[in-house]
Amino acid sequence: MSEVAQTSGNIATDAANPLLSVNNIEVIYNHVILVLKGVSLDVPLGGIVALLGANGAGKTTTLKAISNLLHAERGEVTKGSVLFEGEAVHSLTPNDLVRRGVIQVMEGRHCFEHLTVEENLLTGAYTRTGGRAAIQQDLEMVYEYFPRLRERRTSLAGYTSGGEQQMCAIGRALMARPKMILLDEPSMGLAPQLVEAIFETVKRLNEQEGVTFLLAEQNTNVALRYATYGYILENGRVVLDGDAKSLSENEDVKEFYLGLSSGARKSYRDVKNYKRRKRWLA
């Protein structure tokens, strides 16, 4: 990943020239079900951006709209645009987008259960044209970031733990030499120690390899500790956004997403008023 790594020391975070720009997109399933309603977000080169919200808020749909995986679920972007490196990509196939440098790690740690861990990793290099030596070099790089995968390299992926499968899914994405990884719910179903280990590795990949991340996550607390910027989705709309520090210190975010409160717990009427006010912020 030397090409990307060269940019890591000189990360461009200019909001005027984001690596990824999602502009006012609308997503409809089965021609009738409106899921996303005018979602806009930017991801700077070299950043870690968190897409936050409860289950069903629209996080996964947003990632699939970017990676062009909606058609498999009878969904489509009916309005707006998705730009990567300044060029519209919403009409590309998922394969073409992977070749451009954008790859999604799906929710649920999808691995080929009947293949070994190493065979799974090598499937991530199917778009590569640089020869075996470069692929082997990147395989060693993956094993350096995930030593546990080296130990389990000959084990069938279906017989590894949830944490090992998540490492395998991220490692497989790295084998495609991505510029950007869309990471969907990396903490789901994992013990707290493993969640920390996964996010620490994401941070290292960002800093040392220059990989940009857009991650969808319900665990707002851990996501805001590692992200540089965050967007909060609710009912298919962005209701709040800002740098990670300001969001983690926001009293409303503390109350409704971090489970913290500086005062007495709010009543149901307060909750309804809060949600109504947040919709005005969209």
N, C-alpha and C positions, 0 to 999 in steps of 0.2 A: 504493500500500500504506500510505497514511497512517494508516488505522485501526490496523493492526498496529504501525506504527512508533511510535505514541504510547506503546505498552507497553514498547518496547525500553529506555527509560531507567529503567524501574521493574519489572524482571524479577522475577516471582514464582517463587522456587525452593523454596517450602515443600513438603516431601515429603508433607505431609498432604493437599495439594490439587494433585496433578499434572495437567497438561494431558491426558496419556494414561496410562492404567493398564491393564496386562495382568495378569490374575489367574488364575494356575494353569491355563493353557489346555492342552488336549490336541488334537492334530491327527492325523487319520487319512486316508490316501489309499486310494481304491478299497475302502473299508469294512474293510480288513484291515491296512494297513501303518501302524503307529504311528510317527509322525515326531517330534512334539513331546510331551514328557512333563512336564507341570506347569510350564510356563514362566511366570514372573512378572517384570514389569519396570515401572518408572515413568519417565516423561519429564516433567520440569518445564517450565512455560511459559518460553520464552526460552532453553532449554538446547540443548546439542549432546550427544546421548547416542550412544555407539558400541556396536554389537552385533558382537562379535568372535568369531573361531573359524575353524577350517580349513574347506576345501570339504566340503560335506555335513554340517556341524554343525547346520544347521537355521535359519540366518540368514534366507535368502530366504523360507522357509516362514513364519517369524515375521512378516515384513513383510506377506506376502500374507494372513495370518490377520487382520492389523490392517486392511488395505485392502479386505478382502472379495473378493480375486481368486482364492481357492482353488477355488471351484466350477468354474471353467474348466478345472481340472486334476484334477477328481474328488476334491477334498479338502474336508474340513469340520472345523470346530471342534466337537468332541464334548463337551468339558467346559470349565469356566471361563468367563470373561467378558472383554470388551474395553470399556473405558469411555473416552469422549472428552468432556472438559469435564464429567465427572461423570455422563454418560448412556451407557447401553448402546448400542453401535453395531454389534455383530456380526451383527445381522439386517438391516442396511441394505444397499441395493445400492451397488456402487462409485460410481455416479453421484451418489447421495444423499450419500455420504461426501465426495466432492469438493466438493459444495455446502456441506457442513458445515465444510470447510477442511482436509481431509486428502487428500493426493495422493501417489502413489508414482511415483518415477522408476525404471523397471525396469532390471535388470542387462542389459548388452549394448547400451546406447545406442540404444534403439528409436526410430527416426525414420521418417517417411513418405518413403521414398527418392525417390518421383516428384514430391514437392512441393518448393518452394524453402524455404530456411531461414526466411524470413519467414512463408510460408504455414504451416510447421510451428509456429512460435511462435503464430500466430493461432488455430490449432486448440485451443490450451490455454485460450482464452477462451470456449469454446462454452457454458459454463454461466453466463456473465456476463450481467447485465441492466442494467448502468449506462450503456450508450450508447457510441458510437464514440469520443468524446473521452477517456473514462476508459481505454478499451482502448489508444488511441494513446499516452496518457501512460505506461501500464505497458510498452508496447512500447519506448518510449524509455528507460525505466528498465532494461529487460533489456539494451539495447544499451550502456548506460553501464557495466553490470557485465561485459559480454562484448563489448568493442569489435570483436573478430574477427568476431562474428556480423553486425555492421553492414556490415563489408567484404564478407561473403559472403551478404548478405541475398537476392540474386537467384540464387544458385547452387542447383542441385538438391542436397538434403541427402545423397543417395546418393553424390555425388561429393566430399563434404567429408571431412576427416581424422577420425580417431577422436576426437581432442580436441575438434574443432569439433562433432561429433555429440553428445558428452557435454555440451558447453555448450548446445547446442540443446535437448537433453532437459530440462536443468535450467531453461533459460529458458522452455520451454513450460509447465513446472509452475508457474513464477512467474506466468504470465499468468492462472492461475486464482485469483490472490490467496489463496494458502494460508496457514493458520495454522501448519501443520506439513507438512514434506516427509519422506517415507520414501525414503531414498536408498540404492539397492542397488549395492554394489561400484563406487563411482565411479572407483576407480583401475585397474580391470581393463583390461589391454592398453595402458596409457598410459605414456609416457616419464616418468621421475622429475620432470622440470621441469614437465610438464603436470599431474602429480598434485599438486604443490605449488600450482600456480596454481588448480586446481579447489578445493582445500581452503581456500586463502586467500579465494576468492570466497565459499565457504560461510560462513566466519568473518565476512566483511563483511556478508553477507545477514542473518546472525544478529544482529549488533551494530547494523546500521543500519536494517534493515527489520523486525526483531523476529520473523523466521521461526524456528520451532523445528525442529530436525532430529533424526531417528533414523536413523542410517546404519549399514548392514551392511557390514563391511569385513574382508578378509583381511590387509590391510597394517596390522598392529597398531601398528607404530612410528609411522606418520604419523597414524593415527586417534587415538591417545592424546595426541598433541601438540596436537590441535585440539578434542578432546572435553572436556566437563566431567565426564562420568561414563561408566563402561563396564560392560558385561556380557559375560562369556565363555561361549559355548555349546560344548558337546561332546556329541555323540550325542543331540541333541534336549533337553538339559537345561542350565540355567544352573548352571555349576560354580563361578563366582567373579564377584563384582561389587565395585565400589568407585569412588571418585573417580579420575579419570584419572591423577593424580600418583602415588597409592599403587599403582595397578596397574602403572604403568611402572617403579616401583621394587621391585616384588615379585620375589624371586629366581626363583620358579617361572615367572612370566610371562616374565621375561627369558630363561630357559633354553628354554622350549618355544614361545614366540610371537615373541620378538624375536631369537632366535638368539644370545643373549649368555649368558655363564656366568662366575661369579666364581671357579670352581675347575675341576677336571678334568671332562671330559664324562662324563655319567652313563651307566651301562650300561643295556641293555634291561630288565633286572630292575628297576632304579630307575625307569625310565619307567613300567612296569606298576604299580609301587607308587604312583607319583605319581598316575596316572590313577585308581587305586582310591581313594586318599585324597580326590581331588577329588570323586568321586561322593558321598562321605560329606558333603561340604560343601553339596551341592545341597539 
